Amino acid sequence: MKTERAKEILLNLLKIPSPSGSEDRIALHIMEFLHKLDYDVHIESDGEIIDLVVNPDAELFYEVHMDTIPMRAEPFVRGNIVYGT
């Protein structure tokens, strides 16, 4: 993936509010992005926690958080670094 495209993707993710317990918007955004890349993606939820499951039969497993703290300012790029405050 090219650096500029990676920065664009990260900036778009940072602009989506996703405080703990309200990760539905970012989960849907990520799911749509991965669907466009032909990944097998679905959401599982117990009503409190949202899990985004990608290719459940894959040999590689990642676990990440989608929740964020509230932003104090718009995310920005300086050089090749993306900042979110």
C-alpha atoms as an extended CHARMM CRD file, in Angstrom:
* protein
*
        85  EXT
         1         1  MET       CA              0.0000000000        0.0000000000        0.0000000000  PROA      1               0.0000000000
         2         2  LYS       CA              1.3090000000        3.4250000000       -0.8800000000  PROA      2               0.0000000000
         3         3  THR       CA              2.0960000000        5.8780000000        1.9290000000  PROA      3               0.0000000000
         4         4  GLU       CA             -0.3810000000        8.5050000000        0.7140000000  PROA      4               0.0000000000
         5         5  ARG       CA             -3.2100000000        5.9560000000        0.5570000000  PROA      5               0.0000000000
         6         6  ALA       CA             -2.3710000000        4.6750000000        4.0510000000  PROA      6               0.0000000000
         7         7  LYS       CA             -2.4640000000        8.2410000000        5.4250000000  PROA      7               0.0000000000
         8         8  GLU       CA             -5.8230000000        8.8550000000        3.7230000000  PROA      8               0.0000000000
         9         9  ILE       CA             -7.2980000000        5.6790000000        5.2300000000  PROA      9               0.0000000000
        10        10  LEU       CA             -6.0130000000        6.5310000000        8.7130000000  PROA      10              0.0000000000
        11        11  LEU       CA             -7.3090000000       10.1170000000        8.5320000000  PROA      11              0.0000000000
        12        12  ASN       CA            -10.7570000000        8.8320000000        7.5250000000  PROA      12              0.0000000000
        13        13  LEU       CA            -10.7710000000        6.4040000000       10.4640000000  PROA      13              0.0000000000
        14        14  LEU       CA             -9.6910000000        9.1020000000       12.9230000000  PROA      14              0.0000000000
        15        15  LYS       CA            -12.5810000000       11.3370000000       11.8390000000  PROA      15              0.0000000000
        16        16  ILE       CA            -15.1830000000        8.7460000000       12.9010000000  PROA      16              0.0000000000
        17        17  PRO       CA            -16.1960000000        9.1930000000       16.5600000000  PROA      17              0.0000000000
        18        18  SER       CA            -15.9550000000        5.8040000000       18.2800000000  PROA      18              0.0000000000
        19        19  PRO       CA            -16.0130000000        6.1550000000       22.0690000000  PROA      19              0.0000000000
        20        20  SER       CA            -16.2130000000        2.9590000000       24.1230000000  PROA      20              0.0000000000
        21        21  GLY       CA            -19.6120000000        1.3510000000       23.6900000000  PROA      21              0.0000000000
        22        22  SER       CA            -20.3190000000        3.2390000000       20.4460000000  PROA      22              0.0000000000
        23        23  GLU       CA            -18.0210000000        1.6100000000       17.9200000000  PROA      23              0.0000000000
        24        24  ASP       CA            -20.8050000000        0.7350000000       15.4550000000  PROA      24              0.0000000000
        25        25  ARG       CA            -20.0220000000        3.5120000000       12.9270000000  PROA      25              0.0000000000
        26        26  ILE       CA            -16.3310000000        2.6970000000       12.6890000000  PROA      26              0.0000000000
        27        27  ALA       CA            -17.0370000000       -1.0480000000       12.5520000000  PROA      27              0.0000000000
        28        28  LEU       CA            -19.4020000000       -0.5130000000        9.6010000000  PROA      28              0.0000000000
        29        29  HSD       CA            -16.8520000000        1.7360000000        7.8780000000  PROA      29              0.0000000000
        30        30  ILE       CA            -14.0950000000       -0.8760000000        8.2430000000  PROA      30              0.0000000000
        31        31  MET       CA            -16.4450000000       -3.6610000000        7.1550000000  PROA      31              0.0000000000
        32        32  GLU       CA            -17.4200000000       -1.7780000000        3.9670000000  PROA      32              0.0000000000
        33        33  PHE       CA            -13.7490000000       -1.0400000000        3.2300000000  PROA      33              0.0000000000
        34        34  LEU       CA            -12.7950000000       -4.7080000000        3.6130000000  PROA      34              0.0000000000
        35        35  HSD       CA            -15.8090000000       -5.9010000000        1.5670000000  PROA      35              0.0000000000
        36        36  LYS       CA            -14.5160000000       -3.7700000000       -1.3300000000  PROA      36              0.0000000000
        37        37  LEU       CA            -11.2460000000       -5.7190000000       -1.0610000000  PROA      37              0.0000000000
        38        38  ASP       CA            -13.2380000000       -8.9960000000       -1.2560000000  PROA      38              0.0000000000
        39        39  TYR       CA            -12.6660000000      -10.0480000000        2.3490000000  PROA      39              0.0000000000
        40        40  ASP       CA            -15.2220000000      -12.2320000000        4.1150000000  PROA      40              0.0000000000
        41        41  VAL       CA            -16.3350000000       -9.8640000000        6.9040000000  PROA      41              0.0000000000
        42        42  HSD       CA            -19.2010000000       -9.8780000000        9.3700000000  PROA      42              0.0000000000
        43        43  ILE       CA            -20.1120000000       -8.2180000000       12.6490000000  PROA      43              0.0000000000
        44        44  GLU       CA            -20.9040000000      -10.1080000000       15.8290000000  PROA      44              0.0000000000
        45        45  SER       CA            -22.3650000000       -8.2830000000       18.8080000000  PROA      45              0.0000000000
        46        46  ASP       CA            -23.7310000000       -9.2040000000       22.1940000000  PROA      46              0.0000000000
        47        47  GLY       CA            -25.4590000000       -5.8210000000       22.4430000000  PROA      47              0.0000000000
        48        48  GLU       CA            -22.5490000000       -4.3030000000       24.3290000000  PROA      48              0.0000000000
        49        49  ILE       CA            -19.3980000000       -5.3090000000       22.4910000000  PROA      49              0.0000000000
        50        50  ILE       CA            -18.9900000000       -5.2270000000       18.7100000000  PROA      50              0.0000000000
        51        51  ASP       CA            -16.6360000000       -7.7280000000       17.0990000000  PROA      51              0.0000000000
        52        52  LEU       CA            -15.6140000000       -7.3340000000       13.4820000000  PROA      52              0.0000000000
        53        53  VAL       CA            -14.7100000000      -10.8090000000       12.2190000000  PROA      53              0.0000000000
        54        54  VAL       CA            -12.6200000000      -11.0300000000        9.0420000000  PROA      54              0.0000000000
        55        55  ASN       CA            -11.9060000000      -14.3620000000        7.3170000000  PROA      55              0.0000000000
        56        56  PRO       CA            -12.6280000000      -16.5420000000       10.3690000000  PROA      56              0.0000000000
        57        57  ASP       CA            -10.8320000000      -19.5280000000        8.7820000000  PROA      57              0.0000000000
        58        58  ALA       CA             -7.5350000000      -17.6790000000        8.2720000000  PROA      58              0.0000000000
        59        59  GLU       CA             -4.3620000000      -18.8440000000        9.9890000000  PROA      59              0.0000000000
        60        60  LEU       CA             -3.3800000000      -15.3070000000       11.0450000000  PROA      60              0.0000000000
        61        61  PHE       CA             -5.2810000000      -13.5610000000       13.8440000000  PROA      61              0.0000000000
        62        62  TYR       CA             -5.2790000000       -9.8920000000       14.8920000000  PROA      62              0.0000000000
        63        63  GLU       CA             -7.1290000000       -8.3600000000       17.7990000000  PROA      63              0.0000000000
        64        64  VAL       CA             -7.4880000000       -4.5920000000       17.9150000000  PROA      64              0.0000000000
        65        65  HSD       CA             -9.6180000000       -1.9570000000       19.5980000000  PROA      65              0.0000000000
        66        66  MET       CA            -11.9310000000        0.2480000000       17.5460000000  PROA      66              0.0000000000
        67        67  ASP       CA            -12.8230000000        2.6070000000       20.3910000000  PROA      67              0.0000000000
        68        68  THR       CA            -11.0810000000        5.9660000000       20.7140000000  PROA      68              0.0000000000
        69        69  ILE       CA            -10.9460000000        8.8880000000       23.0850000000  PROA      69              0.0000000000
        70        70  PRO       CA            -12.7890000000       12.0610000000       21.9790000000  PROA      70              0.0000000000
        71        71  MET       CA            -10.7460000000       14.2130000000       19.6030000000  PROA      71              0.0000000000
        72        72  ARG       CA             -9.8310000000       17.7330000000       20.6960000000  PROA      72              0.0000000000
        73        73  ALA       CA             -8.9430000000       18.8290000000       17.1570000000  PROA      73              0.0000000000
        74        74  GLU       CA             -9.1520000000       17.5660000000       13.5950000000  PROA      74              0.0000000000
        75        75  PRO       CA             -6.5010000000       14.9680000000       12.7390000000  PROA      75              0.0000000000
        76        76  PHE       CA             -3.7020000000       16.3110000000       10.5250000000  PROA      76              0.0000000000
        77        77  VAL       CA             -0.5840000000       15.2550000000        8.6520000000  PROA      77              0.0000000000
        78        78  ARG       CA              2.8770000000       16.7170000000        9.1490000000  PROA      78              0.0000000000
        79        79  GLY       CA              5.4400000000       15.1430000000        6.8560000000  PROA      79              0.0000000000
        80        80  ASN       CA              4.6990000000       11.4200000000        6.8600000000  PROA      80              0.0000000000
        81        81  ILE       CA              3.1730000000       11.4110000000       10.3490000000  PROA      81              0.0000000000
        82        82  VAL       CA             -0.5780000000       11.4650000000       11.0410000000  PROA      82              0.0000000000
        83        83  TYR       CA             -1.5650000000       13.2010000000       14.2770000000  PROA      83              0.0000000000
        84        84  GLY       CA             -4.8460000000       12.8270000000       16.1300000000  PROA      84              0.0000000000
        85        85  THR       CA             -5.2980000000       14.8250000000       19.3240000000  PROA      85              0.0000000000
